[in-house]
Amino acid sequence: MENATGPGESGYPVFVESFDTDSRYRRVRLRGLGCEPLEPEEFEPRVRQVFPDIDLDDPAQVHWEDRPGQWPPWHPGEA
């Protein structure tokens, strides 16, 4: 896990890194905690656990590097 005060800190409470077609996860930086790989169904519960009052639709609070709200395609049974 990265040091949250280091160069990986984005300034946003939540920063979703770029879309990677080789993974079912997106790397999500949570201010103060570092970076975590999250699946679509993990994203909102995890973000709300850390930031209970966050507005997920506010780009000043949740920044998507690309493809906002999209996740790589994945089908059960794939690695």
Helices and strands as residue ranges (DSSP letters): E 14-16, E 26-30, E 34-38, H 40-50, E 62-64
